[in-house]
Amino acid sequence: MKVIVVGAGTAGLAAVHTLKKNGVDVLCLEAGTTAGGRVQSKRIDGFTYDLGAQFFFRYYDTYFTLCRELGMGDELVRFPFRAALPNRKTLKLTPILASVRPRDLPRVIMDLAGFRGVPLKAVAQLLPLAPTLMTRNRSLRFTDYESSLDMDNESFADFTLRKGGREVLEHVIQPIASCMTLGEPEDIAAGYGLGLFWYMINGLWSLRRGIGSLSERMQEKYGDSIQLNTPVKKIVIEKGKVKGVEVKDGFIKADQVICTTTVTTLRKITPGLPESITGPLKNVRYSECCHAMFAMGKRIFPEGWYAAAIPRKTGSPMAGFADNSIKSRFYAPDGAGLIHCFTFGKHAHELNGMSDDKVTEILFNDMKRFVPSMPRGYLHREIVRYKEAVCLSPPGMLTEVNTLKNQGIGDVRGLQLAGEYLYMPSVNGAAQSGIDAGERVLRLK
């Protein structure tokens, strides 16, 4: 059996790993110059830039298992998570949220009551949301989401307005949700939004030498099966069955093709897909991001702080910014800072059309509003532009995708789908979807 995997992101690499360890002949075709997709790291002068995804959550069982299987279990590290919000009058940052034990959530709400950056009315509106989070947490798992589908047809914003109110939406829910998704709470379903909050308060993890180091390990291990700089022009289907793929240099025959691209690319390279596949995928959406990173001679946050979440009411182009030097000693030299700025929505779209120098000017000036001591200079920078940064899971998407998985995913013989959109979107969901696709192929051997 000859298998082709299209794309060497998290889903594609997980599929390759699953197939290779079971002795299957597989070729992975990647359009880019490196494997990893949106889970990559880059190292410059002692600094480690995480170019896309920034952290793992405690319940990423699939991803942690991959780390252990590839001999990287000891590289997993939990790092301190202390986030700040700006005071609504002075814009000065104040820490307000940290990773806590779930039973401490009521105490966190009480702490909010003493924070001048959040109106007391917003704190009062947060209280009705807490019981849902506490009682439904077991149904909010990213790769076991079926019992949360009753919360899939309402946006996180509408859920918050219905249960709480406008103040808690704008001062608490929106800034944190936008940091997590690079979208708006109106763009994501209530179940997914609550799941993000539940995962967040249970702590953040990374890999000691960069979140992309697992992708690097898999590229090293399976390099003979991964062909870089090879975009797939078309997945060829004849009479309802996959025949292979077209690339620049010709046609490659295959018995099975696992497509791990975004849904946008899937539609582009696979014309003629049946409605049973295209219909359930019509609601899949992605956020856009201009991700700017700056190596600094010193840290800009006080000791122990990780990130600042910025409410959209401030007009900032950033959902937030973080100092990745806190993740491990391998991220930055002693005393140095590593600032990551995450833009979102219309701001990201505008910044993606600007020069690196203009992006730097805008973001540095904006950060100074919240950190007046922010130095003007930096040691070096990286700016990465994502037209499709994070799958948003808008209302109704998971319900439709669940129908696809149960009824239509095998309607083209030999075509398997994988990607973060097949679960509550996450690195873990992407990895699990790749493993699922690989296991479906194995059952056909």
Buried (B, 14 or more C-beta within 10 A) or exposed (E): EBBBBBBBBBBBBBBBBBBBEEEBEBBBBBBBEBBBBBBBBBBEEEBBBBBBBBBBBBBBBBBBBBBEEBEBEEBBBBBBBBBBBBBBEEBBBBBBBBBBEEEEBEEBBEBBEEBEBBBEBBBBBBBBBBEBBEEBBEBBBBBBBEEBBEBBBBBBBBBBBEBBBEBBBBBBBBBBBBBBBBBBBBBBBBBBBBBBBBBBBBBBBBBBBBBBBBBBBBBEBBEEBBBBEBBBEBBBBEEEEBBBBBBEEEEBEBBBBBBBBBBEBBBEBBEEBEEBBBBBBEBBBBBBBBBBBBBBEEBBBEEEBBBBBBBBEBEBBBBBBBBBBBBBEBBBBEEBBBBBBBBBBEBBBBBBEBEEEEBBEBBBEBBBBBBEEBBEEBBEBBBBBBEBBBBBBBBBBBBBBBBBBEEBBBBBEBBBBBBBBBBBBBBBBBBBBBBBBBBBBBEEE
